[in-house]
């Protein structure tokens, strides 16, 4: 009998130990897993990238074919003109990429080995001009059947901001040789100048099932240090505000907290992004010129501002496709 009781106690002890470890493990997983899943054919949870992830990264600001250019690629004729880029074979047009500049300048293009599938993909860039808008990237693959668009930035409203050195970046997040891409997404603050609008870097990963790039549920490597720097600036500004001081511009502060919040929203961690926004938001008094921040924390104003952000995201193509929600049309 004593031996039986001893075995029962040991079994109970082991069971409790296993339960505690399971709960701890579950808690760790819940802290790293996205709050809201992404609706796609390859929607498997992915952890946030760390700086130890193998990265092969570079930028494309020097696409080599500019102006009136014609060349042969994968058995097709590629012709670049002021109206756009045409891909044809034997006199038959298979694909046309419209130039967004409305004829004031031609787009530029280049050939890049993105997918490691034995052929190079074509990257086409056209811009509308101006200091803050807009650049559109299109990537075309050349399978045996016919040319196929595998990424179009306009499908997601990304790279709506100014074209600069980090307009389109690539990296290899899992070291398999196939490259992921990063694009910019610009959010309008409304009360602030366009130059102060927060810019968020969003990643796209190639789906072999759907044969195109889809929004990625990881923070891109290019964003890791960028987010950390913005969070540091917000924390420093919060300390200044508590002391009755204000060191940065009000729009700059608003831009930083919005950019950090959207960085999480755009990788499927919507709740985490909103919580960060509510925790750090400080009301801005736009009746003053220039606007000034209050020294206190306005919970009502924070919720009002967050509601406006969520309403604005209803018109966002990337947000709609990421969360499988209908995209509203602007009135």
C-alpha positions in Angstrom: 0.0 0.0 0.0 2.8 2.4 0.9 4.6 1.6 -2.3 1.4 2.3 -4.3 0.9 5.7 -2.5 4.6 6.5 -3.2 4.1 5.9 -6.9 0.9 7.9 -7.0 2.6 10.9 -5.3 5.5 10.7 -7.8 3.1 10.6 -10.7 1.2 13.6 -9.4 4.5 15.6 -8.9 5.6 14.8 -12.4 2.2 15.8 -13.8 2.3 19.2 -12.0 5.8 19.9 -13.2 4.8 19.1 -16.8 1.8 21.3 -16.5 3.8 24.3 -15.3 6.4 23.9 -18.0 3.6 23.6 -20.6 2.0 26.8 -19.4 5.4 28.6 -19.4 6.0 27.4 -23.0 2.5 28.5 -24.1 3.0 31.9 -22.5 6.3 32.3 -24.4 4.6 31.3 -27.7 1.7 33.7 -27.1 4.2 36.6 -26.6 5.9 36.1 -30.0 2.9 34.9 -32.1 1.0 37.5 -34.2 -2.3 38.6 -32.5 -4.3 38.4 -35.7 -3.6 35.8 -38.4 -3.0 36.7 -42.1 -5.4 35.3 -44.6 -3.4 33.8 -47.4 -2.7 30.4 -48.8 0.6 30.2 -46.8 -0.6 31.7 -43.5 1.7 30.0 -41.0 2.8 31.9 -37.9 6.3 33.3 -38.1 8.3 34.7 -35.3 9.7 38.2 -35.3 13.1 38.3 -37.1 16.2 38.9 -35.0 19.4 40.5 -36.1 21.1 37.0 -36.1 19.0 36.0 -39.1 21.2 35.6 -42.2 20.7 38.6 -44.4 21.9 39.4 -47.9 20.6 42.9 -48.5 21.1 45.6 -51.1 19.1 48.4 -52.7 18.1 49.2 -56.3 18.5 52.8 -57.2 20.4 52.2 -60.4 18.2 50.1 -62.6 20.5 50.0 -65.7 18.1 50.4 -68.6 16.8 53.9 -69.0 15.2 55.9 -71.7 14.3 54.3 -75.1 15.7 50.8 -74.6 15.0 47.5 -76.3 16.5 44.1 -75.6 15.9 40.4 -75.8 15.2 38.4 -72.7 14.0 34.8 -72.3 12.8 34.8 -75.9 10.8 38.0 -75.6 11.4 41.5 -76.8 11.4 44.1 -74.0 10.8 47.7 -75.3 10.8 50.7 -73.0 9.1 53.9 -74.2 7.6 57.1 -72.7 4.2 55.5 -72.5 5.4 52.3 -70.8 7.2 49.0 -71.1 6.0 46.4 -73.6 6.9 42.7 -73.5 6.2 40.9 -76.8 7.0 37.8 -78.9 6.8 37.4 -82.7 5.0 40.7 -82.9 2.4 39.8 -80.4 2.2 41.9 -77.2 2.0 39.7 -74.1 2.3 42.3 -71.4 2.2 46.1 -71.1 3.3 48.1 -68.0 2.0 51.6 -68.0 4.3 54.5 -67.2 2.9 56.6 -64.4 4.9 59.7 -65.3 2.3 60.7 -68.0 5.0 61.0 -70.6 7.3 63.5 -69.0 10.0 60.9 -68.5 10.4 57.2 -69.2 10.4 54.5 -66.6 13.6 52.5 -65.8 14.0 48.7 -65.6 16.6 46.0 -64.9 17.0 42.3 -64.7 17.5 40.7 -61.3 17.9 37.1 -60.0 15.2 37.1 -57.3 13.8 33.6 -57.2 16.8 31.4 -58.1 14.7 29.5 -60.6 17.2 29.6 -63.5 16.0 32.9 -65.0 16.1 36.5 -64.2 13.1 38.6 -63.3 12.4 42.0 -64.7 12.0 45.0 -62.3 10.2 48.1 -63.7 10.0 51.4 -61.9 7.9 54.4 -62.9 7.5 57.6 -61.0 4.9 60.4 -61.0 7.4 63.0 -59.9 7.3 65.5 -57.0 9.2 65.6 -53.7 6.9 63.2 -51.8 5.0 61.0 -54.3 5.0 58.5 -56.0 7.0 55.5 -57.2 5.6 52.2 -58.4 7.5 49.0 -58.8 6.4 46.0 -60.9 8.2 42.7 -61.0 7.7 40.3 -63.9 8.7 36.6 -64.1 9.2 34.7 -67.4 7.8 31.1 -67.0 7.5 29.0 -70.2 3.8 29.9 -70.7 3.9 33.7 -70.8 5.3 36.6 -68.8 3.6 37.0 -65.4 3.4 39.9 -63.0 4.5 38.6 -59.6 4.5 41.9 -57.7 2.9 45.3 -58.2 3.3 47.9 -55.5 0.1 49.7 -56.5 -1.9 46.6 -55.5 -0.9 47.4 -51.9 -0.6 51.2 -52.0 3.1 51.0 -51.0 6.0 53.2 -52.1 3.6 56.1 -52.2 6.3 58.3 -50.6 9.3 59.8 -52.1 11.7 57.7 -54.2 15.1 57.5 -52.6 17.9 55.1 -51.8 15.7 52.6 -49.9 12.8 52.7 -52.3 13.0 48.9 -52.9 15.2 46.6 -50.8 15.8 42.9 -50.9 17.0 40.4 -48.3 17.1 36.7 -47.8 15.5 36.0 -44.4 15.9 32.3 -44.4 19.0 31.8 -46.4 17.5 29.8 -49.2 18.7 32.2 -52.0 15.2 33.4 -52.9 14.9 37.1 -52.0 12.2 38.8 -50.0 11.5 42.5 -50.8 10.8 45.6 -48.7 8.7 48.6 -49.8 7.7 51.8 -48.1 4.2 52.6 -46.9 3.4 56.2 -46.1 0.6 57.2 -43.7 -0.9 60.7 -43.8 -1.2 62.5 -40.4 -3.6 65.1 -41.7 -2.7 68.0 -39.5 1.1 67.8 -40.3 3.1 68.5 -43.5 3.6 65.6 -45.9 7.3 65.6 -45.1 6.4 64.7 -41.5 4.2 61.7 -42.5 5.3 58.4 -40.9 7.0 55.9 -43.2 6.7 52.2 -42.5 8.8 49.5 -44.2 6.7 46.4 -45.1 8.0 43.1 -46.4 6.8 40.7 -49.1 7.6 37.0 -49.6 7.3 34.9 -52.7 4.5 32.3 -52.6 5.3 29.3 -54.7 1.6 28.2 -54.5 0.2 31.5 -55.8 3.3 32.4 -57.9 3.5 36.0 -56.6 4.8 38.1 -53.7 2.5 38.3 -50.7 2.7 40.5 -47.5 5.1 38.9 -45.0 4.2 38.2 -41.4 7.7 39.2 -40.1 9.3 42.5 -39.4 11.8 42.9 -42.2 15.5 43.0 -41.2 15.7 46.6 -42.5 13.2 47.6 -39.9 14.7 46.1 -36.7 17.1 48.9 -35.9 14.8 51.5 -37.4 12.0 50.6 -35.0 14.3 50.5 -32.1 15.5 54.0 -32.8 12.0 55.4 -33.1 11.0 53.7 -29.9 14.0 55.2 -28.1 13.1 58.7 -29.4 9.5 58.3 -28.1 10.7 57.2 -24.7 13.1 60.1 -24.5 10.3 62.5 -25.5 7.9 61.0 -22.9 10.5 61.7 -20.2 10.8 65.3 -21.4 7.0 65.8 -21.4 6.8 64.5 -17.8 9.2 67.2 -16.8 7.2 69.9 -18.5 9.6 70.1 -21.5 9.3 69.3 -25.1 12.4 68.6 -27.2 11.2 67.5 -30.6 8.6 68.9 -33.0 5.0 67.8 -32.2 4.5 66.4 -35.7 7.8 64.5 -35.4 6.7 62.9 -32.1 3.3 62.0 -33.5 5.0 60.5 -36.6 7.3 58.3 -34.5 4.6 56.7 -32.4 2.4 56.2 -35.5 5.3 54.6 -37.4 6.0 52.1 -34.6 2.4 51.2 -34.2 1.9 50.7 -37.9 5.1 48.6 -38.1 3.3 46.0 -35.9 -0.1 46.4 -37.6 1.4 45.7 -41.0 2.8 42.3 -39.9 -0.4 41.0 -38.5 0.1 42.2 -34.9 -2.7 44.7 -34.9 -3.6 44.6 -31.2 0.1 45.1 -30.2 0.4 48.1 -32.4 -2.7 49.7 -31.0 -1.7 49.1 -27.4 1.6 50.8 -28.1 -0.1 53.8 -29.6 -2.5 54.2 -26.7 0.3 53.9 -24.2 2.5 56.6 -25.7 0.1 59.0 -27.3 0.3 62.6 -26.1 -2.4 65.1 -27.2 -1.3 67.8 -29.6 -2.8 71.3 -29.5 -3.2 72.3 -33.2 -4.8 75.6 -32.3 -1.2 76.8 -31.7 1.1 77.6 -34.6 3.2 75.5 -34.7 1.3 72.8 -32.8 2.4 72.1 -29.3 2.0 69.0 -27.1 0.2 69.1 -23.8 2.3 68.1 -20.7 -0.4 65.6 -19.7 -1.8 62.4 -21.2 -5.2 62.6 -22.7 -6.9 59.2 -22.7 -9.9 60.6 -24.6 -7.8 62.2 -27.3 -5.7 59.1 -27.6 -8.8 56.9 -28.3 -10.2 59.6 -30.7 -6.9 59.6 -32.6 -6.7 55.8 -32.7 -10.3 55.6 -34.0 -9.2 58.0 -36.8 -6.2 55.8 -37.6 -8.4 52.7 -37.8 -10.9 54.5 -40.0 -8.1 55.6 -42.3 -6.8 52.0 -42.5 -10.1 51.0 -44.0 -9.0 52.6 -47.2 -5.6 50.9 -47.2 -5.1 48.1 -49.7 -2.2 46.5 -47.8 -4.2 46.5 -44.6 -7.3 45.1 -46.3 -5.4 42.2 -48.0 -3.4 41.5 -44.8 -6.5 41.1 -42.7 -8.8 39.9 -45.4 -11.1 42.9 -45.0 -12.9 44.9 -47.7 -11.1 48.1 -48.8 -13.3 51.2 -48.7 -13.4 53.6 -51.6 -12.6 57.2 -50.9 -15.7 59.5 -51.2 
